[in-house]
Structures are given as C-alpha cells and as structure tokens.
Amino acid sequence: MAFETARDTDAASLLATELVTNAVRHAGLTCHEAIGLEVGIKDQMLRVSVTDDGPGFDKPAHPVGGLGGGFGLQLVEAIADRWGVNRNGVTEVWCEIDLRRRPHLGAVSETDPSSS
C-alpha cells in the first residue's frame, strides 16, 4: 500500500526526523558509530524505527518539553498511534501510524476553509 496523501508522507517524514534527531542528540555516539533508520508499510501500518548503540531510555508516561527543546517525543506521541523503546543490545525507538484509521491525515474536508 502506498501513502494515501501528502499528509501521510509529511507525517512519516516528521516522525523519522524527530526520532533520528533524538538519537543524534541523546545517544552519546561518536562520529564513527551509526544510527539506523527503517521505514516501511505492512498490513496498512506505517512503521518508523530508529536504532543506535546508545544507552536508551524508558518511555515516559507523558513526554514533556521545556525551554531548551524536548518537544520531539510530544510530536511523536501526538502523531503516532503507538510508539515505544526496545533495548536488546541496541536501542530501538519506533512508532507506528495505522493508515486505516487516519482520516485527519486524508483529504481536506469540505467544511475546511483552507480547501477553497
């Protein structure tokens, strides 16, 4: 299944950007260590996965940003249908968008004033 709209593509791009940025800023990697990115669709579920060799973190119950930033996980929480952190030798932060349940990512409604 392909992305249905440009909004699906924008959402996937934003999620990938936020997760990669978090890995760059917080994993504590050297310039010789890699960050992995996988994006795919299976059974109408869009999955973004970022891996690194950093120490990882526990998924906060409610991500909170501050004056110095930290709003990336709030965006992930708001856009993704689900997300999490796995630590099995590497840290994986992943998120998923269920493309079947995302009418707000689909066509602009007729009552939306920006559609004219």
Secondary structure, DSSP 8 states (H G I E B T S, - for coil): ---SSHHHHHHHHHHHHHHHHHHHHHS---TTS--EEEEEEETTEEEEEEEESS------SS---BTTB--HHHHHHHH-SEEEEEESSSEEEEEEEEGGG-GGGSS--TT-GGG-
